[in-house]
Amino acid sequence: MKIKTKEMSYEEVLKLPRPEAKKPNLPSPFFKWLVRTLGASDLKATNFKANVHDMKDAAEKPSLIFMNHSSFIDLKIVSRLMYPRPYNIVCTSDGFVGKEWMMRQIGCIPTCKFVTDVSLLGKLRYCLDELGSSVLMYPEASYTFDGTATPLPRRLGVLLKRLGAPVIMIKTEGAFTRDPLYNNLQLRKVDVSADMYCLFSSDELKELPEEEIDRRLDEVFSFDNWRWQAENDVRVTEGFRADGLDRILFRCAECGAEGFMEGRGTRLVCSHCGAEYELDELGRLKKIKDGGAEGSEPDEWPRKGFEYVSDWYAWERSEIRKEIEDGSYLLDTEVRIGCMVDYKAIYMTGDGRLIHDGEGFRLYDAEGKLLYSQKPGASYGLYADYFWYEIGDMICIGDQDLLYYCFPKGKSMVAKARIAAEEMYKLRAEAKAARRAGRAKKDNKIPAGE
């Protein structure tokens, strides 16, 4: 799928009028039928099976629909399971570019990923209370990169208690394995299934504390698709299964070098030290050749072996966290810049430079003029994608007024930026929690009466 783009200077982009705010539409019956019909062939190709469990009051009332986000088939699954019930869809605002009318007929609600949207709560209430429509949300906001859950926004329990609507959970299996984001949109022959059930009834939301709601959500959004594949003997026989794997396994686990990994066919190779791995049919990594970094002794190399991609990705996360803590983390890359200020086009404004370090993001144009800066505490996550609308790998930063889509040149380090953004936010949250705990402990030590 492509997106409409237009060449324009940055100065011209700043002068463009912003779109007016609109209330969500009740989904058109025709478009509900059309979405379901268009998705039927994909679901048939995956031998899709659904297991519907106890729906409690969610079977009758407008509800929130939560779903893990794995691939584009997710929307087709919901259209099968919820039909003919009306439901609106919270989606990324760039999905409206060039097709706003159609997206509104489907019932989509635009919002900026990982950007605070104070108007969203009112739109959700309007759908549930005024339109009598359910609302589909992907709490993770972005597709999983490594096959495990991406961080959820904190205090979702507060939102659910305020809305008071039942919460339906749809959890898929096989969707990631069939079409992982790193693999260049190449579909594999894998069966897909989904479980649908009421996660919280209206009464449960009234009774449960916010912390317990958040705990249950964390539990539900805890999974590892690579282990699931191996444990359930799900075989991917296609010879392209490792294509693009270097997008997520960007740091060699043997020599530690970045930007030298290459995923192609069924193998992952480091051109720096020569280490080579095979991704087998069950999604497990097997080292088939040791590496050797010139000028170093074997006992100096990390020589870490990982059976699962998710474990390797977790190791990369731990290494990046160490870099953030010691102040050495840095991503500095030349990029092409696209801007979004309305739903008419993505405005390509030229080349620039994106820097990400302990101070956050800074984006410069080709002349070295600062276009935008974003502090590490701005968001708990980062909107990043591979082969975004067939343009290229992408990192998105910005605010409600203007979004900057940055397309790195050369080797993609999109996953590194996303991991770093998540870890920076966590470190700040942990520091705040420690300070609060320290103050509370100090206060409790003061003897009564003094």
C-alpha positions as CSV (number, residue, x, y, z in Angstrom):
1,M,0.0,0.0,0.0
2,K,1.3,3.4,-0.9
3,I,0.6,6.9,0.4
4,K,0.3,10.2,-1.4
5,T,3.4,12.4,-1.2
6,K,4.2,15.9,-2.5
7,E,7.5,17.8,-2.7
8,M,7.3,21.1,-0.8
9,S,9.6,23.4,1.1
10,Y,9.5,23.3,4.8
11,E,8.5,27.0,4.9
12,E,5.5,26.3,2.7
13,V,4.5,23.3,4.9
14,L,4.4,25.5,8.0
15,K,1.9,27.9,6.3
16,L,-0.6,25.1,5.4
17,P,-3.9,25.2,7.3
18,R,-4.6,22.4,9.7
19,P,-7.6,20.1,9.3
20,E,-10.7,20.9,11.4
21,A,-11.6,18.6,14.2
22,K,-14.5,16.2,13.4
23,K,-16.6,13.9,15.5
24,P,-16.4,10.2,14.6
25,N,-18.9,8.7,12.2
26,L,-21.1,5.7,12.8
27,P,-19.6,3.1,10.5
28,S,-21.4,2.8,7.2
29,P,-23.2,-0.6,6.8
30,F,-21.9,-0.9,3.3
31,F,-18.3,-0.3,4.3
32,K,-18.7,-2.8,7.2
33,W,-19.8,-5.4,4.7
34,L,-17.0,-4.4,2.2
35,V,-14.2,-4.6,4.8
36,R,-15.5,-8.1,5.9
37,T,-15.8,-9.2,2.3
38,L,-12.4,-8.0,1.2
39,G,-10.7,-9.8,4.1
40,A,-12.5,-13.1,3.5
41,S,-9.9,-14.5,1.1
42,D,-7.0,-13.8,3.5
43,L,-8.7,-15.5,6.3
44,K,-9.6,-18.5,4.2
45,A,-5.9,-18.8,3.1
46,T,-4.9,-19.0,6.8
47,N,-7.6,-21.5,7.7
48,F,-8.7,-19.0,10.3
49,K,-10.4,-20.3,13.4
50,A,-12.1,-18.3,16.1
51,N,-12.8,-19.4,19.7
52,V,-15.4,-17.2,21.3
53,H,-15.7,-17.5,25.1
54,D,-17.8,-16.0,27.8
55,M,-18.7,-12.5,26.6
56,K,-20.7,-11.4,29.7
57,D,-22.3,-8.0,29.2
58,A,-20.0,-7.2,26.3
59,A,-22.2,-9.3,24.1
60,E,-25.0,-6.7,24.4
61,K,-23.3,-3.3,25.2
62,P,-21.1,-1.0,23.2
63,S,-17.6,-2.1,24.3
64,L,-13.9,-1.4,24.0
65,I,-12.2,-4.0,21.8
66,F,-8.5,-4.6,22.7
67,M,-6.3,-6.6,20.4
68,N,-2.6,-7.5,20.2
69,H,-1.0,-5.9,17.1
70,S,0.9,-8.3,14.8
71,S,0.2,-7.6,11.2
72,F,-2.4,-6.2,8.7
73,I,-4.6,-9.3,9.0
74,D,-5.6,-8.1,12.5
75,L,-8.3,-5.8,11.1
76,K,-9.7,-8.6,8.9
77,I,-10.0,-10.8,11.9
78,V,-12.0,-8.1,13.8
79,S,-14.2,-7.6,10.8
80,R,-15.1,-11.3,10.9
81,L,-15.6,-11.6,14.6
82,M,-17.6,-8.4,15.2
83,Y,-19.8,-8.4,12.1
84,P,-22.5,-7.0,12.0
85,R,-22.0,-5.0,15.2
86,P,-20.9,-1.4,14.6
87,Y,-17.5,-0.5,15.8
88,N,-15.2,2.5,15.3
89,I,-11.4,2.1,15.0
90,V,-8.7,4.2,16.6
91,C,-6.0,4.4,14.0
92,T,-2.9,6.3,13.1
93,S,-3.6,9.7,11.6
94,D,-1.4,9.1,8.5
95,G,-3.9,6.4,7.5
96,F,-6.2,9.2,6.5
97,V,-3.8,10.8,4.0
98,G,-5.4,10.8,0.6
99,K,-8.5,8.8,1.7
100,E,-10.1,10.8,4.5
101,W,-13.7,10.3,3.3
102,M,-13.4,6.6,3.0
103,M,-11.7,6.2,6.4
104,R,-14.4,8.2,8.1
105,Q,-17.1,6.0,6.4
106,I,-15.4,2.9,7.9
107,G,-15.6,4.6,11.3
108,C,-11.9,5.4,11.8
109,I,-10.8,7.8,14.5
110,P,-7.4,9.5,13.7
111,T,-4.8,10.0,16.4
112,C,-1.1,10.5,16.4
113,K,0.8,7.5,17.7
114,F,2.8,8.1,20.9
115,V,1.6,11.7,21.1
116,T,-0.7,12.9,23.8
117,D,-4.2,13.4,22.4
118,V,-6.4,15.1,25.0
119,S,-9.4,14.9,22.6
120,L,-9.4,11.1,22.3
121,L,-11.3,10.4,25.5
122,G,-14.2,12.6,24.4
123,K,-14.3,10.8,21.0
124,L,-14.4,7.5,22.7
125,R,-17.2,8.6,24.9
126,Y,-19.1,9.9,21.9
127,C,-18.8,6.6,20.1
128,L,-19.8,4.5,23.1
129,D,-22.6,6.7,24.5
130,E,-24.0,8.7,21.5
131,L,-23.4,6.5,18.5
132,G,-23.9,3.2,20.5
133,S,-20.8,1.8,18.7
134,S,-18.0,-0.2,20.1
135,V,-14.4,1.0,19.6
136,L,-11.4,-1.1,18.5
137,M,-8.1,0.0,20.0
138,Y,-4.6,-1.6,19.8
139,P,-3.1,-0.6,23.2
140,E,0.4,-1.4,21.9
141,A,-0.2,1.3,19.2
142,S,2.4,-0.3,16.9
143,Y,3.1,-3.7,15.3
144,T,5.5,-5.9,17.4
145,F,9.0,-5.8,16.0
146,D,10.4,-8.9,17.7
147,G,7.3,-11.0,18.2
148,T,6.8,-10.0,21.9
149,A,4.5,-7.4,23.4
150,T,5.5,-3.7,23.0
151,P,5.1,-1.5,26.1
152,L,1.6,-0.5,27.0
153,P,0.7,3.1,28.1
154,R,0.6,3.3,31.9
155,R,-2.6,3.9,33.8
156,L,-4.9,2.4,31.2
157,G,-6.9,1.3,34.2
158,V,-7.8,5.0,34.8
159,L,-9.1,5.2,31.2
160,L,-11.2,2.0,31.4
161,K,-12.8,3.0,34.7
162,R,-13.7,6.4,33.4
163,L,-15.4,5.0,30.3
164,G,-17.1,2.1,32.2
165,A,-17.7,0.1,29.0
166,P,-17.0,-3.6,28.9
167,V,-13.6,-4.6,27.4
168,I,-13.5,-7.4,24.8
169,M,-10.1,-9.0,24.3
170,I,-9.1,-10.5,20.9
171,K,-5.8,-12.4,21.1
172,T,-4.3,-13.9,17.9
173,E,-1.9,-16.7,17.3
174,G,-0.1,-17.1,14.0
175,A,-0.6,-13.6,12.7
176,F,3.0,-12.5,13.5
177,T,4.5,-15.8,12.2
178,R,2.6,-15.4,8.9
179,D,3.7,-11.8,8.3
180,P,6.4,-10.5,10.6
181,L,7.1,-6.8,10.0
182,Y,10.8,-7.3,9.4
183,N,10.3,-9.8,6.5
184,N,9.4,-7.3,3.7
185,L,5.7,-8.0,3.6
186,Q,6.3,-11.6,2.3
187,L,3.5,-13.8,3.4
188,R,4.1,-17.3,4.8
189,K,1.8,-20.3,4.8
190,V,0.8,-20.3,8.4
191,D,-2.6,-20.9,10.0
192,V,-4.1,-18.1,12.1
193,S,-6.5,-18.3,15.0
194,A,-8.0,-15.9,17.6
195,D,-9.6,-16.1,21.0
196,M,-12.3,-13.6,21.9
197,Y,-13.7,-13.1,25.3
198,C,-14.8,-10.4,27.8
199,L,-11.7,-9.3,29.7
200,F,-13.6,-6.9,32.0
201,S,-17.3,-6.5,32.5
202,S,-18.9,-3.2,33.4
203,D,-19.3,-4.3,37.0
204,E,-15.7,-5.6,37.3
205,L,-14.4,-2.2,36.1
206,K,-16.4,-0.5,38.9
207,E,-15.1,-2.9,41.6
208,L,-11.5,-3.4,40.6
209,P,-8.7,-0.9,41.6
210,E,-6.8,0.7,38.7
211,E,-3.6,-1.1,39.6
212,E,-5.3,-4.5,39.3
213,I,-6.7,-3.6,35.9
214,D,-3.3,-2.6,34.7
215,R,-1.8,-5.8,36.1
216,R,-4.3,-8.0,34.2
217,L,-3.6,-6.0,31.0
218,D,0.1,-6.6,31.3
219,E,-0.6,-10.3,31.8
220,V,-2.8,-10.6,28.7
221,F,-0.3,-8.6,26.6
222,S,2.6,-10.9,27.5
223,F,3.6,-13.3,24.7
224,D,6.5,-14.6,22.7
225,N,5.6,-15.6,19.1
226,W,9.0,-17.3,18.5
227,R,8.5,-19.7,21.5
228,W,4.9,-20.3,20.5
229,Q,6.0,-21.3,17.0
230,A,8.6,-23.8,18.3
231,E,6.3,-25.2,21.0
232,N,3.4,-25.7,18.6
233,D,5.5,-27.2,15.8
234,V,4.5,-24.4,13.4
235,R,6.9,-24.7,10.4
236,V,7.8,-21.8,8.1
237,T,9.3,-23.6,5.1
238,E,9.7,-20.5,2.9
239,G,13.3,-19.8,1.9
240,F,13.0,-16.1,2.6
241,R,12.2,-16.3,6.3
242,A,15.4,-14.5,7.4
243,D,15.1,-11.7,4.8
244,G,15.4,-8.4,6.7
245,L,16.1,-10.1,10.1
246,D,19.0,-7.7,10.5
247,R,16.4,-4.9,11.0
248,I,15.8,-6.2,14.5
249,L,19.0,-8.1,15.1
250,F,21.2,-5.2,14.2
251,R,24.0,-5.9,16.7
252,C,26.2,-8.9,16.4
253,A,25.9,-11.1,19.5
254,E,29.4,-12.4,18.9
255,C,31.6,-9.4,18.2
256,G,29.2,-6.6,19.3
257,A,29.5,-4.6,16.1
258,E,26.4,-2.7,14.8
259,G,25.4,-2.3,11.2
260,F,27.2,-5.3,9.8
261,M,24.4,-7.9,10.1
262,E,22.7,-9.2,7.0
263,G,19.5,-11.3,6.9
264,R,18.9,-13.0,3.6
265,G,17.2,-16.3,2.7
266,T,17.4,-18.5,5.8
267,R,20.6,-17.1,7.2
268,L,21.8,-14.2,9.3
269,V,25.5,-13.2,8.8
270,C,27.8,-10.7,10.4
271,S,30.2,-9.3,7.8
272,H,32.4,-7.8,10.6
273,C,33.4,-11.0,12.3
274,G,32.0,-13.7,10.0
275,A,29.6,-15.3,12.5
276,E,26.7,-17.0,10.7
277,Y,23.3,-18.3,11.9
278,E,20.5,-20.4,10.4
279,L,16.9,-19.5,11.1
280,D,15.2,-22.9,11.0
281,E,11.7,-23.8,10.1
282,L,10.5,-23.6,13.7
283,G,11.9,-20.1,14.1
284,R,15.0,-21.1,16.1
285,L,18.5,-19.7,15.5
286,K,21.4,-22.1,15.2
287,K,25.0,-20.9,14.9
288,I,26.6,-22.6,11.9
289,K,29.9,-20.6,12.0
290,D,31.9,-18.8,14.7
291,G,33.2,-15.4,14.0
292,G,36.5,-13.8,14.7
293,A,37.1,-10.0,15.0
294,E,40.4,-8.9,13.7
295,G,42.8,-7.7,16.3
296,S,41.1,-9.3,19.3
297,E,41.3,-12.6,21.1
298,P,38.5,-15.1,21.2
299,D,37.9,-14.6,25.0
300,E,37.3,-10.9,24.4
301,W,34.2,-11.5,22.2
302,P,30.8,-11.7,23.8
303,R,30.2,-15.0,22.0
304,K,26.6,-15.1,23.1
305,G,24.3,-17.7,21.6
306,F,20.6,-17.1,21.3
307,E,18.1,-19.8,20.3
308,Y,15.3,-17.3,19.9
309,V,15.1,-14.0,18.1
310,S,13.2,-12.5,21.1
311,D,16.1,-13.3,23.4
312,W,18.7,-11.7,21.1
313,Y,16.5,-8.6,20.9
314,A,16.2,-8.5,24.7
315,W,20.0,-8.7,24.9
316,E,20.3,-5.7,22.5
317,R,17.8,-3.9,24.8
318,S,20.0,-4.5,27.8
319,E,23.1,-3.3,26.0
320,I,21.4,-0.1,24.8
321,R,20.1,0.5,28.4
322,K,23.7,0.3,29.6
323,E,24.8,2.8,27.0
324,I,22.1,5.2,28.0
325,E,23.1,4.9,31.7
326,D,26.8,5.5,31.0
327,G,26.1,8.3,28.5
328,S,27.5,6.6,25.4
329,Y,24.3,6.0,23.5
330,L,24.1,7.8,20.2
331,L,22.2,7.5,16.9
332,D,23.3,10.0,14.2
333,T,22.0,9.4,10.7
334,E,21.2,11.2,7.5
335,V,17.6,11.1,6.7
336,R,15.0,12.1,4.2
337,I,12.3,14.2,5.8
338,G,8.5,14.0,5.3
339,C,6.0,16.2,7.1
340,M,2.4,15.7,7.9
341,V,0.1,18.6,8.8
342,D,-3.1,17.6,7.1
343,Y,-4.7,14.6,5.4
344,K,-3.9,15.7,1.8
345,A,-0.3,14.4,1.5
346,I,3.0,13.6,3.2
347,Y,5.1,16.7,2.3
348,M,8.7,15.7,1.4
349,T,10.9,18.6,2.4
350,G,14.3,17.3,1.6
351,D,17.3,15.8,3.4
352,G,18.4,16.3,6.9
353,R,20.1,14.8,10.0
354,L,18.5,13.0,12.9
355,I,20.4,12.7,16.2
356,H,19.2,10.6,19.1
357,D,21.1,10.6,22.4
358,G,20.5,11.0,26.1
359,E,18.9,14.4,25.5
360,G,16.3,13.0,23.2
361,F,15.8,13.6,19.4
362,R,17.0,16.5,17.4
363,L,16.2,16.9,13.7
364,Y,18.1,19.3,11.4
365,D,17.6,20.2,7.8
366,A,20.3,20.0,5.2
367,E,21.5,23.5,6.1
368,G,21.9,22.6,9.7
369,K,18.9,24.5,11.0
370,L,17.1,22.8,13.9
371,L,13.6,21.9,12.8
372,Y,12.4,20.0,15.9
373,S,13.6,18.6,19.3
374,Q,11.9,16.1,21.5
375,K,12.8,15.3,25.1
376,P,13.2,11.6,26.3
377,G,10.2,12.0,28.6
378,A,7.8,13.0,25.7
379,S,6.4,9.5,25.2
380,Y,6.7,6.0,26.5
381,G,7.3,4.7,23.0
382,L,8.3,5.6,19.5
383,Y,6.4,5.4,16.2
384,A,8.8,3.5,13.9
385,D,8.1,1.2,11.0
386,Y,9.7,-0.8,8.2
387,F,9.1,-0.1,4.5
388,W,6.5,2.4,5.6
389,Y,3.9,2.8,2.8
390,E,6.7,1.4,0.5
391,I,8.8,4.5,1.0
392,G,11.4,3.1,3.4
393,D,12.2,2.4,7.1
394,M,10.9,5.2,9.2
395,I,11.2,7.0,12.5
396,C,8.4,9.5,13.4
397,I,8.6,12.3,15.9
398,G,6.6,15.4,16.4
399,D,3.4,16.7,18.1
400,Q,-0.3,17.2,17.4
401,D,0.5,20.2,15.1
402,L,3.2,18.6,12.9
403,L,4.7,15.1,12.5
404,Y,8.2,14.5,11.1
405,Y,8.7,11.2,9.2
406,C,12.4,10.5,9.0
407,F,13.7,7.9,6.6
408,P,17.3,6.9,7.5
409,K,19.8,6.5,4.6
410,G,22.0,3.5,4.6
411,K,21.7,0.7,7.2
412,S,18.4,0.9,9.1
413,M,18.7,1.5,12.9
414,V,15.0,2.0,13.4
415,A,14.8,-0.8,16.0
416,K,17.7,0.7,18.0
417,A,15.9,4.1,18.2
418,R,12.7,2.5,19.3
419,I,14.4,0.4,22.0
420,A,16.4,3.5,23.2
421,A,13.3,5.7,23.4
422,E,11.4,3.1,25.4
423,E,14.4,2.6,27.8
424,M,15.0,6.3,28.3
425,Y,11.3,6.7,29.3
426,K,11.5,3.7,31.7
427,L,14.7,5.0,33.4
428,R,13.0,8.4,34.0
429,A,9.9,6.7,35.3
430,E,12.0,4.5,37.6
431,A,13.9,7.5,38.9
432,K,10.7,9.3,39.7
433,A,9.3,6.3,41.5
434,A,12.5,6.0,43.5
435,R,12.3,9.6,44.5
436,R,8.7,9.2,45.6
437,A,9.6,6.1,47.6
438,G,12.5,7.9,49.2
439,R,10.3,10.8,50.3
440,A,7.7,8.4,51.7
441,K,10.3,6.4,53.6
442,K,11.7,9.7,55.0
443,D,8.3,10.9,56.1
444,N,7.5,7.5,57.8
445,K,10.7,7.8,59.9
446,I,9.6,11.0,61.6
447,P,8.4,10.0,65.1
448,A,4.8,10.8,65.9
449,G,4.3,14.1,67.7
450,E,7.4,15.7,66.4
